[in-house]
Amino acid sequence: MTRGLAQADCLFCKVVSGEVPADIVRDSARTLAFRDINPQAPTHVLVIPKDHHPSVNELAMADPELLAEVLREAHEVAVADGIAETGYRVVFNTGPQAGQTVFHVHAHLLGGRGLGWPPG
Protein backbone atom coordinates (compact mmCIF):
# COMPACT_ATOMS: atom_id res chain seq x y z
CA MET A 1 0.00 0.00 0.00
CA THR A 2 1.15 3.51 -0.68
CA ARG A 3 1.71 5.53 2.46
CA GLY A 4 0.12 8.96 2.68
CA LEU A 5 -2.11 8.74 -0.38
CA ALA A 6 -5.79 7.95 0.06
CA GLN A 7 -6.72 4.41 -0.88
CA ALA A 8 -9.92 3.95 -2.90
CA ASP A 9 -10.82 0.74 -1.05
CA CYS A 10 -10.04 2.02 2.47
CA LEU A 11 -13.04 2.61 4.75
CA PHE A 12 -11.26 5.24 6.85
CA CYS A 13 -9.98 7.12 3.77
CA LYS A 14 -13.64 7.30 2.75
CA VAL A 15 -14.54 8.68 6.20
CA VAL A 16 -11.83 11.34 5.79
CA SER A 17 -13.14 12.31 2.35
CA GLY A 18 -16.75 12.46 3.60
CA GLU A 19 -17.80 9.62 1.33
CA VAL A 20 -18.75 7.52 4.39
CA PRO A 21 -20.58 9.34 7.22
CA ALA A 22 -19.23 9.28 10.77
CA ASP A 23 -20.03 10.88 14.13
CA ILE A 24 -17.01 13.19 14.14
CA VAL A 25 -15.90 14.54 17.51
CA ARG A 26 -12.62 16.25 16.53
CA ASP A 27 -11.19 17.38 13.22
CA SER A 28 -7.69 18.81 13.05
CA ALA A 29 -5.52 19.61 10.06
CA ARG A 30 -3.94 16.14 10.09
CA THR A 31 -6.24 13.93 12.19
CA LEU A 32 -9.87 12.96 12.53
CA ALA A 33 -11.64 11.51 15.58
CA PHE A 34 -15.03 9.81 15.36
CA ARG A 35 -17.18 7.52 17.48
CA ASP A 36 -16.85 3.79 16.87
CA ILE A 37 -20.00 2.28 15.32
CA ASN A 38 -19.66 -0.75 17.64
CA PRO A 39 -18.58 0.81 20.96
CA GLN A 40 -16.91 -1.38 23.56
CA ALA A 41 -17.11 1.27 26.31
CA PRO A 42 -19.20 4.40 27.00
CA THR A 43 -16.46 6.40 25.27
CA HIS A 44 -15.06 4.58 22.24
CA VAL A 45 -13.57 6.95 19.72
CA LEU A 46 -11.25 6.18 16.83
CA VAL A 47 -8.49 8.69 16.16
CA ILE A 48 -6.88 8.43 12.73
CA PRO A 49 -4.38 10.33 10.65
CA LYS A 50 -6.00 11.78 7.55
CA ASP A 51 -3.11 10.44 5.50
CA HIS A 52 -3.26 6.73 4.80
CA HIS A 53 -0.80 4.58 6.73
CA PRO A 54 -1.71 0.88 7.03
CA SER A 55 -0.39 0.29 10.56
CA VAL A 56 1.03 2.06 13.59
CA ASN A 57 4.43 0.54 12.75
CA GLU A 58 4.44 2.14 9.33
CA LEU A 59 3.22 5.48 10.69
CA ALA A 60 5.91 5.48 13.40
CA MET A 61 8.61 4.98 10.77
CA ALA A 62 7.17 7.39 8.19
CA ASP A 63 5.98 10.28 10.38
CA PRO A 64 6.57 10.03 14.13
CA GLU A 65 5.29 13.57 14.62
CA LEU A 66 1.93 12.57 13.14
CA LEU A 67 1.80 9.57 15.47
CA ALA A 68 2.38 11.94 18.40
CA GLU A 69 -0.43 14.14 17.09
CA VAL A 70 -2.80 11.15 17.00
CA LEU A 71 -2.03 10.55 20.68
CA ARG A 72 -2.46 14.24 21.56
CA GLU A 73 -5.83 14.27 19.83
CA ALA A 74 -6.87 11.12 21.72
CA HIS A 75 -6.09 12.96 24.96
CA GLU A 76 -8.10 16.00 23.82
CA VAL A 77 -11.09 13.73 23.13
CA ALA A 78 -10.69 12.20 26.61
CA VAL A 79 -10.74 15.71 28.11
CA ALA A 80 -13.81 16.70 26.09
CA ASP A 81 -15.63 13.47 27.05
CA GLY A 82 -14.81 13.99 30.74
CA ILE A 83 -12.73 10.83 31.16
CA ALA A 84 -9.22 12.31 31.31
CA GLU A 85 -9.24 12.52 35.11
CA THR A 86 -10.69 9.06 35.79
CA GLY A 87 -8.57 7.29 33.18
CA TYR A 88 -8.76 5.91 29.70
CA ARG A 89 -7.05 3.42 27.43
CA VAL A 90 -5.52 3.99 23.99
CA VAL A 91 -5.12 0.85 21.87
CA PHE A 92 -3.55 0.27 18.47
CA ASN A 93 -4.33 -3.14 16.97
CA THR A 94 -1.49 -3.99 14.59
CA GLY A 95 -2.03 -6.83 12.15
CA PRO A 96 -4.78 -9.41 11.72
CA GLN A 97 -3.75 -11.55 14.70
CA ALA A 98 -4.07 -8.50 16.97
CA GLY A 99 -7.57 -7.81 15.66
CA GLN A 100 -6.84 -5.08 13.11
CA THR A 101 -9.63 -5.23 10.53
CA VAL A 102 -9.25 -1.82 8.85
CA PHE A 103 -5.72 -1.34 7.55
CA HIS A 104 -5.58 2.41 8.08
CA VAL A 105 -3.87 3.05 11.40
CA HIS A 106 -6.31 4.03 14.13
CA ALA A 107 -6.14 4.51 17.86
CA HIS A 108 -9.06 3.26 19.92
CA LEU A 109 -9.76 5.63 22.82
CA LEU A 110 -11.76 3.73 25.45
CA GLY A 111 -13.11 4.93 28.79
CA GLY A 112 -16.10 5.84 30.87
CA ARG A 113 -16.10 2.58 32.88
CA GLY A 114 -13.62 0.26 34.54
CA LEU A 115 -11.72 -1.50 31.78
CA GLY A 116 -10.02 -4.29 33.73
CA TRP A 117 -6.86 -6.14 32.84
CA PRO A 118 -5.94 -8.08 30.86
CA PRO A 119 -8.07 -6.81 27.97
CA GLY A 120 -9.75 -9.15 25.55
C-alpha positions as CSV (number, residue, x, y, z in Angstrom):
1,M,0.0,0.0,0.0
2,T,1.2,3.5,-0.7
3,R,1.7,5.5,2.5
4,G,0.1,9.0,2.7
5,L,-2.1,8.7,-0.4
6,A,-5.8,8.0,0.1
7,Q,-6.7,4.4,-0.9
8,A,-9.9,4.0,-2.9
9,D,-10.8,0.7,-1.1
10,C,-10.0,2.0,2.5
11,L,-13.0,2.6,4.8
12,F,-11.3,5.2,6.8
13,C,-10.0,7.1,3.8
14,K,-13.6,7.3,2.8
15,V,-14.5,8.7,6.2
16,V,-11.8,11.3,5.8
17,S,-13.1,12.3,2.3
18,G,-16.8,12.5,3.6
19,E,-17.8,9.6,1.3
20,V,-18.8,7.5,4.4
21,P,-20.6,9.3,7.2
22,A,-19.2,9.3,10.8
23,D,-20.0,10.9,14.1
24,I,-17.0,13.2,14.1
25,V,-15.9,14.5,17.5
26,R,-12.6,16.3,16.5
27,D,-11.2,17.4,13.2
28,S,-7.7,18.8,13.0
29,A,-5.5,19.6,10.1
30,R,-3.9,16.1,10.1
31,T,-6.2,13.9,12.2
32,L,-9.9,13.0,12.5
33,A,-11.6,11.5,15.6
34,F,-15.0,9.8,15.4
35,R,-17.2,7.5,17.5
36,D,-16.9,3.8,16.9
37,I,-20.0,2.3,15.3
38,N,-19.7,-0.8,17.6
39,P,-18.6,0.8,21.0
40,Q,-16.9,-1.4,23.6
41,A,-17.1,1.3,26.3
42,P,-19.2,4.4,27.0
43,T,-16.5,6.4,25.3
44,H,-15.1,4.6,22.2
45,V,-13.6,7.0,19.7
46,L,-11.3,6.2,16.8
47,V,-8.5,8.7,16.2
48,I,-6.9,8.4,12.7
49,P,-4.4,10.3,10.6
50,K,-6.0,11.8,7.6
51,D,-3.1,10.4,5.5
52,H,-3.3,6.7,4.8
53,H,-0.8,4.6,6.7
54,P,-1.7,0.9,7.0
55,S,-0.4,0.3,10.6
56,V,1.0,2.1,13.6
57,N,4.4,0.5,12.7
58,E,4.4,2.1,9.3
59,L,3.2,5.5,10.7
60,A,5.9,5.5,13.4
61,M,8.6,5.0,10.8
62,A,7.2,7.4,8.2
63,D,6.0,10.3,10.4
64,P,6.6,10.0,14.1
65,E,5.3,13.6,14.6
66,L,1.9,12.6,13.1
67,L,1.8,9.6,15.5
68,A,2.4,11.9,18.4
69,E,-0.4,14.1,17.1
70,V,-2.8,11.1,17.0
71,L,-2.0,10.6,20.7
72,R,-2.5,14.2,21.6
73,E,-5.8,14.3,19.8
74,A,-6.9,11.1,21.7
75,H,-6.1,13.0,25.0
76,E,-8.1,16.0,23.8
77,V,-11.1,13.7,23.1
78,A,-10.7,12.2,26.6
79,V,-10.7,15.7,28.1
80,A,-13.8,16.7,26.1
81,D,-15.6,13.5,27.1
82,G,-14.8,14.0,30.7
83,I,-12.7,10.8,31.2
84,A,-9.2,12.3,31.3
85,E,-9.2,12.5,35.1
86,T,-10.7,9.1,35.8
87,G,-8.6,7.3,33.2
88,Y,-8.8,5.9,29.7
89,R,-7.0,3.4,27.4
90,V,-5.5,4.0,24.0
91,V,-5.1,0.8,21.9
92,F,-3.5,0.3,18.5
93,N,-4.3,-3.1,17.0
94,T,-1.5,-4.0,14.6
95,G,-2.0,-6.8,12.1
96,P,-4.8,-9.4,11.7
97,Q,-3.8,-11.6,14.7
98,A,-4.1,-8.5,17.0
99,G,-7.6,-7.8,15.7
100,Q,-6.8,-5.1,13.1
101,T,-9.6,-5.2,10.5
102,V,-9.3,-1.8,8.8
103,F,-5.7,-1.3,7.5
104,H,-5.6,2.4,8.1
105,V,-3.9,3.1,11.4
106,H,-6.3,4.0,14.1
107,A,-6.1,4.5,17.9
108,H,-9.1,3.3,19.9
109,L,-9.8,5.6,22.8
110,L,-11.8,3.7,25.5
111,G,-13.1,4.9,28.8
112,G,-16.1,5.8,30.9
113,R,-16.1,2.6,32.9
114,G,-13.6,0.3,34.5
115,L,-11.7,-1.5,31.8
116,G,-10.0,-4.3,33.7
117,W,-6.9,-6.1,32.8
118,P,-5.9,-8.1,30.9
119,P,-8.1,-6.8,28.0
120,G,-9.8,-9.2,25.5
